[in-house]
Amino acid sequence: MRSRKTGLKQKSYVIAAVIMLAAAFGMTGIYYSQQNKKQEAQLAKEQEEAQQQAAKEKEEALKEEQQAKAEKENEEQQTEAVSGIIPPESNDFMDSPEVVAEKEPVAQEAELHFDAENMSWPLQGNVIMNYSMDQTVYFATLDQYKYNPAIIIQAEVNTPVEAVAPGKVTSVETSAETGATVTVDMGDGYSAVYGQLKEISWNTGDEVAAGDIIGYVSEPTKYYSVEGANLYFELMKDGAPVNPMEYLE
């Protein structure tokens, strides 16, 4: 009997141990199941928060982009407003004397015309060498024959030389042969050349009237030392010399 009771008691202990072990496993399963649910809930919450944060950042980036675009458009409008032409307040603004200044008339330069019939002598004196371009003439100082494109008028030093016709001074220069020389454009292709001068008070571009003093007879250059003091007077038509005597007579 004792052995049977002992066996039953041991069997009861085993059953109890099995039940307790099963209960322990059940509790462990419940615990891990609850932990898994908590982790899943936490993960879902974190994902939701991450999605919300991403949406918020995207919204802020969009706002910043729109703001930058608006600022750029505003700057462009301001630039156009500054650089653009300000429209007049009224259509008749051009009639206002404060805006429109009256133009002063531009003085037109009188056109020169050479009067071949009224050319006066530049000074009174003897012509000691005539114009000669068809044959050579003798130059005493040079002791040679050569062509002469001018007339050489004998005169005392300091004799005033007058303009033979109105015109404009085109050059004032000095050459070894004719000394201080003035050229005057008289119009229609005619020019007068006055050489062997001194005390010239004219400049290129000056206008002279007939009878104005061009200068004064100077000491002769070395090309005319034997001939003595004189006026070198040359008349040109379209750049070529012509005989002054045909116009002075």
LUMMIZA-832281 format. One record per residue: residue in one letter; z, y, x of N, C-alpha, C, O in turn. Coordinates in steps of 0.2 Angstrom, whole numbers, padded with zeros to 4 digits, always signed. Example, Ala and Ser with C-alpha at 12.3 -4.5 7.8 and 13.67 -1.06 7.14 Angstrom:
<recs>
a+0039-0028+0066+0039-0022+0062+0039-0016+0066+0042-0017+0071 s+0035-0011+0064+0036-0005+0068+0039+0000+0064+0040+0006+0067 
</recs>
This chain:
<recs>
m+0000-0006+0004+0000+0000+0000+0000+0006+0004-0003+0011+0003 r+0004+0006+0009+0005+0011+0014-0002+0013+0017-0004+0018+0018 s-0006+0008+0019-0012+0009+0022-0017+0012+0017-0021+0016+0019 r-0017+0010+0011-0021+0012+0006-0020+0020+0005-0024+0024+0004 k-0013+0021+0005-0011+0028+0004-0013+0032+0010-0016+0038+0009 t-0013+0030+0015-0014+0033+0021-0022+0035+0022-0024+0040+0023 g-0026+0030+0020-0033+0030+0019-0035+0036+0014-0040+0040+0016 l-0032+0035+0009-0033+0041+0004-0032+0048+0006-0035+0052+0005 k-0026+0048+0010-0024+0054+0012-0029+0057+0017-0030+0063+0017 q-0031+0053+0022-0036+0055+0027-0042+0057+0023-0046+0062+0025 k-0044+0053+0019-0050+0055+0015-0050+0061+0012-0055+0065+0011 s-0044+0063+0009-0043+0069+0006-0044+0075+0011-0046+0080+0009 y-0041+0074+0017-0041+0079+0022-0049+0080+0024-0051+0086+0025 v-0052+0075+0024-0059+0075+0026-0063+0079+0021-0067+0084+0023 i-0062+0077+0015-0065+0081+0009-0063+0088+0009-0068+0093+0008 a-0057+0090+0011-0055+0097+0011-0058+0100+0016-0060+0106+0016 a-0059+0097+0022-0062+0100+0028-0069+0101+0027-0072+0107+0028 v-0072+0097+0023-0079+0098+0022-0080+0104+0017-0085+0108+0018 i-0076+0104+0012-0076+0109+0007-0075+0116+0011-0078+0121+0009 m-0070+0116+0015-0068+0122+0019-0074+0124+0023-0076+0130+0024 l-0077+0119+0026-0083+0120+0031-0089+0123+0027-0092+0128+0029 a-0090+0120+0021-0095+0122+0016-0094+0130+0014-0098+0134+0014 a-0087+0131+0013-0086+0137+0010-0087+0143+0016-0089+0148+0015 a-0085+0140+0022-0086+0145+0028-0093+0146+0029-0095+0152+0030 f-0097+0141+0028-0105+0142+0029-0107+0147+0024-0112+0151+0025 g-0105+0146+0018-0107+0150+0012-0105+0157+0013-0109+0162+0012 m-0099+0158+0015-0097+0165+0017-0101+0168+0022-0103+0174+0022 t-0102+0164+0027-0107+0167+0033-0114+0169+0030-0116+0174+0032 g-0116+0164+0026-0123+0166+0023-0123+0172+0019-0127+0176+0020 i-0118+0173+0015-0117+0179+0011-0117+0185+0016-0120+0190+0014 y-0113+0184+0021-0112+0190+0026-0118+0192+0029-0120+0198+0029 y-0122+0187+0031-0128+0189+0035-0133+0192+0030-0137+0196+0031 s-0133+0189+0024-0138+0191+0018-0136+0199+0017-0141+0203+0016 q-0130+0200+0016-0128+0207+0015-0130+0212+0021-0132+0217+0020 q-0129+0209+0027-0131+0213+0033-0138+0214+0033-0141+0220+0035 n-0142+0209+0031-0150+0210+0031-0152+0215+0026-0156+0219+0027 k-0148+0215+0020-0150+0220+0015-0148+0227+0018-0152+0232+0016 k-0142+0228+0021-0141+0234+0024-0146+0237+0029-0148+0243+0029 q-0148+0232+0033-0153+0234+0038-0159+0236+0035-0163+0241+0037 e-0161+0232+0030-0168+0234+0027-0167+0240+0023-0172+0244+0023 a-0161+0242+0020-0160+0248+0017-0160+0254+0022-0163+0259+0020 q-0157+0253+0027-0157+0258+0032-0164+0259+0035-0166+0265+0036 l-0168+0254+0036-0174+0255+0039-0179+0258+0034-0183+0263+0036 a-0178+0257+0028-0182+0260+0023-0180+0267+0022-0185+0272+0021 k-0174+0269+0023-0172+0276+0023-0174+0280+0029-0177+0285+0028 e-0174+0276+0035-0177+0280+0041-0184+0281+0040-0187+0286+0042 q-0188+0276+0037-0195+0277+0036-0197+0283+0032-0201+0286+0033 e-0193+0283+0026-0194+0288+0021-0192+0295+0024-0196+0300+0023 e-0187+0295+0028-0185+0302+0032-0191+0304+0037-0193+0309+0037 a-0193+0298+0040-0199+0300+0045-0205+0302+0042-0208+0307+0044 q-0207+0299+0036-0212+0302+0032-0211+0309+0029-0216+0313+0030 q-0205+0310+0027-0204+0317+0025-0204+0322+0030-0207+0328+0030 q-0202+0320+0036-0202+0325+0042-0209+0326+0044-0211+0331+0046 a-0213+0321+0044-0220+0321+0046-0224+0326+0041-0228+0330+0043 a-0223+0325+0035-0226+0329+0030-0224+0336+0030-0228+0341+0030 k-0217+0337+0032-0215+0344+0033-0218+0347+0039-0220+0353+0039 e-0219+0344+0045-0222+0346+0051-0229+0348+0049-0232+0353+0052 k-0233+0344+0046-0240+0345+0044-0240+0351+0040-0245+0355+0041 e-0236+0352+0035-0236+0358+0031-0235+0364+0035-0238+0369+0034 e-0230+0364+0040-0229+0370+0044-0235+0371+0048-0236+0377+0049 a-0238+0366+0051-0244+0367+0055-0249+0370+0051-0253+0375+0054 l-0250+0368+0045-0255+0371+0041-0254+0378+0039-0258+0383+0039 k-0248+0380+0038-0246+0387+0037-0247+0391+0043-0250+0397+0042 e-0245+0389+0049-0246+0392+0055-0254+0394+0056-0256+0399+0058 e-0258+0388+0055-0265+0389+0056-0268+0394+0051-0272+0399+0053 q-0266+0394+0045-0268+0399+0040-0266+0406+0042-0269+0411+0041 q-0260+0407+0044-0257+0413+0046-0261+0416+0052-0263+0422+0052 a-0263+0412+0057-0267+0414+0063-0273+0416+0061-0276+0421+0063 k-0276+0412+0056-0283+0414+0053-0283+0421+0050-0287+0425+0051 a-0278+0422+0046-0277+0429+0043-0276+0434+0047-0279+0440+0046 e-0272+0433+0053-0271+0438+0058-0278+0440+0061-0279+0446+0063 k-0281+0435+0063-0288+0436+0066-0293+0440+0062-0296+0445+0064 e-0293+0438+0055-0297+0442+0051-0295+0449+0050-0299+0454+0050 n-0289+0450+0050-0286+0457+0050-0288+0461+0056-0289+0467+0055 e-0287+0458+0062-0289+0461+0068-0297+0463+0068-0298+0469+0070 e-0301+0459+0066-0308+0460+0065-0310+0466+0061-0314+0470+0062 q-0306+0466+0055-0307+0471+0050-0305+0478+0053-0308+0483+0052 q-0299+0478+0057-0297+0484+0060-0302+0486+0065-0303+0492+0066 t-0305+0482+0069-0310+0483+0074-0316+0486+0071-0318+0491+0074 e-0318+0483+0066-0324+0486+0063-0323+0493+0060-0327+0497+0060 a-0317+0494+0057-0315+0501+0054-0315+0506+0060-0317+0512+0058 v-0312+0504+0066-0312+0509+0071-0319+0511+0074-0320+0516+0075 s-0323+0505+0075-0329+0506+0078-0335+0508+0074-0340+0511+0076 g-0334+0508+0067-0339+0509+0063-0340+0517+0062-0335+0521+0064 i-0345+0519+0059-0346+0526+0058-0343+0528+0051-0343+0525+0046 i-0339+0533+0052-0335+0536+0046-0340+0539+0041-0344+0544+0043 p-0341+0537+0035-0346+0540+0031-0344+0547+0029-0338+0549+0028 p-0348+0551+0027-0347+0558+0025-0343+0558+0019-0344+0554+0014 e-0339+0564+0018-0336+0564+0011-0341+0566+0006-0339+0565+0000 s-0346+0569+0007-0351+0571+0002-0358+0570+0005-0359+0570+0011 n-0363+0570+0000-0370+0569+0002-0373+0575+0005-0378+0575+0009 d-0370+0581+0004-0373+0587+0006-0369+0590+0013-0369+0596+0014 f-0366+0585+0017-0362+0588+0022-0367+0591+0028-0365+0595+0031 m-0373+0589+0028-0378+0592+0033-0379+0599+0031-0382+0602+0036 d-0378+0601+0025-0379+0608+0024-0373+0613+0026-0374+0619+0026 s-0368+0610+0029-0362+0614+0031-0363+0617+0037-0366+0614+0042 p-0362+0624+0038-0364+0627+0044-0359+0625+0050-0360+0626+0056 e-0353+0622+0048-0348+0620+0053-0351+0613+0056-0349+0612+0062 v-0355+0609+0053-0358+0603+0056-0364+0604+0059-0365+0602+0065 v-0369+0608+0056-0376+0609+0059-0376+0615+0062-0375+0620+0060 a-0378+0615+0069-0378+0620+0073-0386+0622+0073-0390+0618+0074 e-0387+0629+0072-0394+0631+0072-0397+0630+0079-0394+0632+0084 k-0403+0628+0080-0406+0627+0086-0409+0634+0088-0413+0637+0085 e-0408+0636+0095-0411+0642+0097-0418+0640+0099-0419+0635+0102 p-0422+0645+0098-0429+0644+0099-0430+0643+0107-0427+0647+0111 v-0434+0638+0109-0435+0637+0116-0441+0642+0118-0447+0642+0115 a-0440+0646+0123-0445+0651+0126-0450+0647+0129-0449+0643+0134 q-0456+0647+0127-0462+0644+0130-0465+0648+0135-0466+0654+0135 e-0466+0645+0141-0469+0649+0147-0476+0651+0145-0480+0647+0143 a-0478+0657+0146-0484+0660+0145-0490+0656+0150-0488+0655+0156 e-0495+0654+0147-0500+0651+0151-0504+0656+0155-0506+0662+0152 l-0505+0655+0161-0509+0659+0166-0516+0659+0165-0519+0653+0164 h-0519+0665+0165-0527+0665+0165-0529+0670+0170-0527+0676+0170 f-0533+0668+0175-0536+0672+0180-0541+0677+0178-0546+0674+0175 d-0540+0683+0179-0546+0688+0177-0550+0690+0183-0548+0694+0187 a-0555+0686+0184-0559+0687+0190-0562+0694+0191-0564+0696+0196 e-0563+0698+0185-0566+0705+0186-0561+0710+0187-0563+0716+0189 n-0555+0709+0187-0550+0714+0189-0545+0712+0194-0539+0714+0194 m-0547+0708+0199-0543+0707+0205-0543+0712+0210-0548+0715+0212 s-0537+0715+0211-0536+0721+0216-0535+0718+0223-0534+0712+0224 w-0536+0723+0227-0535+0722+0235-0527+0721+0236-0523+0724+0233 p-0526+0716+0241-0519+0716+0242-0516+0721+0247-0510+0723+0247 l-0520+0725+0250-0519+0731+0254-0525+0734+0256-0531+0731+0256 q-0525+0740+0259-0531+0744+0261-0531+0743+0269-0527+0744+0272 g-0537+0740+0271-0538+0739+0278-0545+0737+0279-0549+0735+0274 n-0547+0736+0285-0554+0734+0287-0554+0726+0288-0549+0723+0291 v-0559+0723+0285-0560+0716+0286-0563+0715+0293-0568+0716+0294 i-0559+0712+0297-0561+0711+0304-0564+0704+0305-0567+0703+0310 m-0563+0699+0300-0566+0693+0300-0567+0691+0293-0563+0691+0289 n-0573+0689+0292-0576+0687+0285-0575+0680+0284-0574+0676+0288 y-0574+0678+0277-0574+0672+0275-0581+0668+0277-0586+0671+0277 s-0581+0662+0280-0587+0659+0282-0585+0651+0282-0582+0649+0287 m-0588+0648+0277-0587+0641+0277-0594+0637+0277-0594+0631+0277 d-0600+0641+0278-0606+0638+0279-0608+0638+0286-0613+0634+0288 q-0605+0642+0290-0606+0642+0297-0600+0645+0301-0596+0648+0298 t-0600+0643+0307-0594+0645+0311-0594+0653+0313-0599+0655+0314 v-0588+0655+0314-0587+0662+0317-0583+0662+0323-0579+0657+0324 y-0583+0668+0327-0580+0668+0333-0573+0670+0332-0572+0675+0329 f-0568+0666+0335-0561+0668+0335-0559+0671+0342-0559+0667+0347 a-0558+0677+0343-0557+0680+0350-0551+0677+0353-0551+0675+0359 t-0545+0677+0350-0539+0674+0353-0540+0667+0355-0538+0665+0360 l-0543+0663+0351-0545+0656+0353-0551+0655+0357-0551+0650+0360 d-0555+0660+0357-0561+0660+0361-0565+0654+0360-0567+0650+0364 q-0566+0653+0353-0570+0648+0350-0573+0649+0343-0570+0654+0340 y-0578+0646+0342-0581+0647+0335-0578+0641+0330-0577+0635+0332 k-0576+0643+0324-0574+0639+0319-0575+0642+0312-0577+0647+0312 y-0574+0637+0307-0575+0640+0300-0569+0644+0298-0563+0643+0301 n-0570+0649+0294-0565+0653+0292-0564+0653+0284-0569+0655+0281 p-0559+0650+0281-0558+0649+0274-0555+0656+0271-0554+0656+0265 a-0554+0661+0275-0550+0667+0272-0554+0673+0275-0559+0673+0279 i-0551+0679+0273-0553+0685+0276-0547+0688+0280-0541+0687+0277 i-0548+0691+0285-0543+0693+0290-0543+0701+0289-0548+0704+0291 i-0538+0704+0286-0538+0711+0285-0534+0715+0290-0528+0713+0290 q-0536+0719+0294-0532+0723+0299-0527+0727+0295-0529+0730+0290 a-0521+0727+0298-0516+0732+0295-0510+0733+0300-0509+0729+0305 e-0507+0738+0299-0501+0739+0303-0495+0735+0301-0494+0733+0295 v-0491+0733+0306-0485+0730+0305-0480+0734+0300-0480+0740+0300 n-0477+0730+0295-0473+0733+0290-0477+0736+0284-0474+0739+0279 t-0484+0735+0284-0488+0737+0278-0486+0732+0272-0486+0726+0273 p-0485+0735+0266-0483+0731+0260-0489+0727+0258-0495+0730+0258 v-0488+0721+0256-0494+0717+0253-0493+0716+0246-0487+0713+0244 e-0497+0717+0242-0497+0717+0235-0500+0711+0232-0505+0709+0234 a-0497+0708+0226-0501+0703+0222-0507+0705+0219-0507+0710+0216 v-0513+0701+0220-0519+0703+0218-0520+0702+0210-0524+0705+0207 a-0516+0698+0208-0516+0696+0201-0509+0693+0199-0505+0691+0203 p-0507+0693+0192-0501+0690+0190-0501+0682+0192-0507+0679+0192 g-0496+0679+0193-0496+0672+0194-0489+0669+0195-0484+0673+0194 k-0488+0663+0197-0482+0660+0199-0482+0657+0206-0487+0654+0208 v-0476+0659+0210-0476+0656+0217-0475+0649+0217-0471+0646+0213 t-0480+0645+0220-0480+0638+0221-0477+0636+0227-0475+0630+0228 s-0477+0640+0233-0474+0638+0239-0473+0644+0243-0476+0649+0243 v-0468+0644+0247-0466+0648+0252-0464+0644+0259-0459+0641+0259 e-0469+0645+0264-0468+0641+0270-0470+0645+0276-0473+0650+0275 t-0469+0642+0281-0471+0645+0288-0476+0640+0292-0474+0634+0292 s-0481+0642+0294-0486+0638+0298-0487+0641+0305-0486+0647+0306 a-0489+0637+0310-0490+0640+0317-0496+0645+0317-0496+0650+0320 e-0501+0644+0312-0507+0648+0312-0506+0655+0308-0507+0660+0311 t-0503+0654+0302-0503+0660+0298-0496+0663+0297-0495+0667+0293 g-0491+0660+0300-0484+0662+0300-0481+0661+0293-0482+0656+0290 a-0477+0666+0291-0474+0665+0284-0479+0666+0279-0483+0671+0279 t-0480+0661+0275-0486+0661+0270-0483+0660+0263-0479+0656+0262 v-0486+0664+0258-0484+0663+0251-0490+0661+0247-0496+0664+0248 t-0490+0656+0243-0496+0654+0239-0494+0655+0231-0488+0653+0229 v-0498+0658+0228-0497+0660+0221-0502+0657+0216-0508+0658+0217 d-0500+0653+0211-0505+0651+0206-0506+0656+0201-0502+0659+0198 m-0513+0658+0200-0515+0663+0196-0518+0660+0189-0520+0664+0185 g-0518+0654+0188-0521+0651+0182-0528+0649+0183-0532+0652+0187 d-0530+0645+0178-0537+0642+0178-0540+0639+0185-0546+0640+0186 g-0535+0637+0188-0537+0633+0195-0537+0638+0201-0538+0636+0206 y-0536+0644+0200-0536+0649+0205-0529+0650+0209-0524+0651+0205 s-0529+0651+0215-0523+0652+0219-0525+0657+0225-0530+0657+0227 a-0520+0661+0226-0520+0666+0232-0515+0664+0237-0509+0662+0236 v-0518+0664+0243-0513+0663+0249-0513+0669+0253-0518+0672+0256 y-0506+0671+0254-0505+0677+0258-0501+0675+0265-0496+0672+0264 g-0504+0676+0271-0501+0674+0277-0500+0680+0282-0502+0685+0280 q-0496+0678+0287-0494+0683+0292-0490+0688+0289-0490+0695+0290 l-0484+0686+0285-0480+0690+0282-0473+0690+0285-0471+0686+0289 k-0469+0695+0282-0461+0694+0284-0458+0698+0278-0461+0701+0273 e-0451+0697+0278-0447+0700+0272-0449+0698+0265-0450+0702+0261 i-0450+0691+0265-0452+0689+0258-0446+0688+0254-0441+0684+0256 s-0446+0690+0248-0440+0690+0243-0442+0685+0237-0438+0685+0232 w-0447+0681+0238-0449+0677+0232-0447+0669+0234-0447+0667+0240 n-0446+0666+0229-0445+0658+0229-0450+0655+0225-0453+0657+0220 t-0450+0648+0226-0455+0644+0222-0453+0644+0215-0447+0643+0214 g-0457+0645+0211-0456+0645+0203-0455+0653+0201-0456+0654+0195 d-0455+0657+0205-0454+0664+0203-0461+0667+0200-0466+0665+0203 e-0461+0671+0195-0467+0674+0192-0468+0681+0195-0463+0685+0196 v-0474+0682+0197-0475+0689+0200-0481+0692+0195-0485+0689+0192 a-0480+0699+0195-0485+0703+0192-0490+0706+0197-0489+0707+0202 a-0496+0708+0194-0501+0711+0198-0498+0717+0201-0495+0721+0197 g-0498+0718+0208-0496+0724+0211-0489+0723+0214-0486+0728+0218 d-0485+0718+0212-0479+0716+0215-0479+0715+0223-0484+0712+0225 i-0475+0718+0226-0475+0717+0234-0473+0710+0235-0467+0708+0234 i-0478+0706+0238-0476+0699+0240-0472+0699+0247-0468+0695+0247 g-0474+0704+0251-0470+0704+0258-0473+0710+0262-0476+0714+0259 y-0472+0709+0268-0474+0715+0273-0478+0712+0279-0476+0706+0281 v-0483+0715+0281-0486+0713+0287-0482+0712+0293-0478+0716+0295 s-0482+0706+0296-0478+0704+0302-0482+0705+0308-0488+0706+0308 e-0479+0704+0314-0482+0703+0320-0487+0697+0320-0485+0692+0317 p-0493+0697+0323-0497+0692+0322-0495+0686+0326-0491+0686+0331 t-0497+0680+0324-0495+0674+0327-0499+0673+0333-0504+0677+0334 k-0498+0668+0338-0502+0667+0344-0509+0666+0343-0513+0666+0347 y-0511+0664+0336-0518+0662+0335-0522+0669+0334-0528+0669+0334 y-0518+0674+0333-0522+0681+0331-0519+0686+0336-0519+0692+0334 s-0517+0685+0342-0514+0690+0346-0519+0695+0348-0518+0701+0349 v-0525+0693+0350-0531+0698+0352-0533+0702+0346-0534+0708+0346 e-0533+0699+0340-0536+0702+0334-0530+0708+0332-0532+0713+0329 g-0524+0706+0333-0519+0711+0331-0516+0709+0325-0518+0704+0321 a-0511+0714+0322-0508+0713+0316-0513+0713+0310-0518+0717+0310 n-0512+0708+0305-0517+0708+0300-0514+0704+0294-0508+0701+0295 l-0517+0704+0289-0516+0700+0283-0521+0694+0282-0527+0695+0282 y-0518+0688+0282-0522+0682+0281-0523+0681+0273-0517+0680+0270 f-0529+0682+0270-0529+0681+0263-0534+0676+0261-0540+0677+0263 e-0532+0671+0258-0537+0666+0256-0537+0665+0248-0531+0665+0245 l-0542+0664+0245-0543+0663+0238-0546+0656+0237-0551+0654+0240 m-0542+0652+0233-0544+0645+0232-0546+0644+0224-0543+0647+0220 k-0551+0639+0223-0552+0637+0216-0552+0629+0216-0556+0626+0219 d-0547+0627+0212-0546+0620+0212-0545+0616+0218-0547+0611+0220 g-0541+0620+0223-0539+0617+0229-0544+0618+0235-0543+0617+0240 a-0550+0621+0233-0555+0622+0238-0556+0630+0239-0556+0634+0235 p-0557+0632+0246-0558+0639+0247-0564+0642+0244-0569+0639+0244 v-0564+0648+0242-0570+0652+0239-0570+0659+0243-0564+0661+0245 n-0575+0662+0242-0576+0669+0246-0572+0674+0242-0574+0676+0236 p-0566+0677+0245-0563+0682+0241-0567+0689+0240-0566+0692+0235 m-0572+0690+0244-0576+0696+0244-0580+0696+0237-0581+0702+0235 e-0582+0690+0235-0585+0690+0229-0581+0692+0223-0584+0694+0217 y-0575+0692+0223-0570+0694+0218-0567+0701+0219-0565+0704+0214 l-0567+0703+0225-0564+0710+0227-0569+0715+0226-0566+0721+0225 e-0575+0714+0227-0580+0719+0226-0581+0721+0219-0585+0726+0218 
</recs>
